[in-house]
Amino acid sequence: GNVLGHYQLTQALLPSLLAAKGKVVILSSAGHAMAQLPRPDESIAELIKTGRGSSIGKYGFTKLCGVWHAIGLHRRYGSS
């Protein structure tokens, strides 16, 4: 919810945003610096389901995903 909902909403609105030369604002926090990444043999869903690690590490990961999302949008559509 903290990541996928924002991504899906952006994807759904993207054609309208591009046509209107709109902007996407993604809020993050310094929490992204405390992100707990999944192990190489572990999916993100498994990390969340198993409860491994701290809550702040998982929250940080969602904030890091938001940063990655913003970077990806800028790379693809920054001039648009």
N, C-alpha and C positions, 0 to 999 in steps of 0.2 A: 504494500500500500504506500509506503513512504517513498518508493522509487518508481514502481511500475505505473501507478496511477498518473503521476506527472508525465511520464514518458508517453503513455497512451493518449492522454489529453493533448499533449503537444502534437503528436502524430495526427490526431483527428483534426486539429485546427490548422495544421501547417498550410494546406492550400489557401485558406482564407487569410492567414497571416502573411503569406508571400504576396498575395494579390493586393493586400492593403498596406504592404510595407510595414507590417506590425512588428512588435518586439516580443520576445519571450524573456521573462525575468525568472531566474531560478535562484532561490535563496539557499544559502549554505551557512556554514559556521566554521569556527576553528576546530570543531569536532571532527572534521575530515582528517585531521592529523592523527587522530586516535583510532583510525579505522583498523579493524581486524579483518584481514583477508583470508579467504578460504585456502586450505592446503591445496597443493597441486592435484591431489586425487579426490578432491571434495568439491561438489557444486555449491553454489550460493544457497540454494534451497536446503541442502543437507546441513550446511553451517547453521542456518536459522532453525531448522527442525530439531537438531540434536541439542541445541542449547549450549554448545561448546563456547566457551569464552564469556566475556563480560557484556553486559547490556550496553555500556558506553562504546565498546568495540564494535558492536553491531550497529548502533546508532551512527557511529563514525563512518562505517562502511556505506550506509545509506547517504550520508552527506558527501562522501567521496564519489559515489555514483552520480549525484547531482552535478558535481564539478565536471566529471567526465561527459555527462550529457550536454552541459553548456559548451564545453570545448568542441564536442562533435558537431553541435548545431552551428557554432561559429565557423568551423572548418568548411562545412557544407554550404552554409547560407549567409555567412558574414557580410558579403558584399550585396546581398539581396535585401 
